[in-house]
Each structure stands twice: as C-alpha cells, then as structure tokens.
Amino acid sequence: MKLILAVVEDDDATVLMDSLIENNFSATKLASTGGFLLRGNTTLLIGVEDEQVGDVLRIIRRVCVRRRKLLPQTSAEIPTSVAMPMEVESGGAAVWVLDVDQFHKI
C-alpha cells in the first residue's frame, strides 16, 4: 500500500478531488500555505494499492498543469505610480509516494 501526498494550488484542488472521486479514489484534503507567494495550497492524502499509483499520478498530471500568471508588483523598494506586473509560474503539483506498513480506518 502507498500514501500519495500531493500539494496543489487551491485553484486546482476542487477539480482534482472531483477527478479522483470519479475514478473511485478517496482523499483527505488539508488546507496549507507555502511557497514564496504565500498563496493557498491544498495538501491531499491519497491511500492506494501499489498498482494504482500510476493511475493517480496520471490524474494529477492532467489536472494540475503548470501555467504562467501575471501578478501585480507590490514591492515598496521601487516606488512608481504604475504597478508593473510580474510573471510567475504557478500550478503543477509536488507529489510524494510513501510506503505504508499499516492502514486503519477507525
């Protein structure tokens, strides 16, 4: 048995959860914050059998694609009357696959 930890952007979390449920996978959803932008993230805990890891990873790759976003510049170091947008990469997922010795649903 495996535990898949997937950290995704909040924007992708609902679609990912729906896709996992449609494919008969259950997940526990935890709110989290991280990264240099301090944007909301969601951490999913997904327990699967060893042979199902590939299926879950394919769903995550399909839903959580990397994309470029423009964010307003908020730096006080460069005082300007016009905020210059900053292009950042967002989306994607950070995923860990861990071995599980035991699982108990109590």
Secondary structure, 3 states (H helix, E strand, C coil): CEEEEEEEEHHHHHHHHHHHHHCCCCCEEEEEEECCCCEEEEEEEEEECHHHHHHHHHHHHHHCCEEEEEEECCCCCCCCCCCCEEEEEEECEEEEEEECCCCCCC
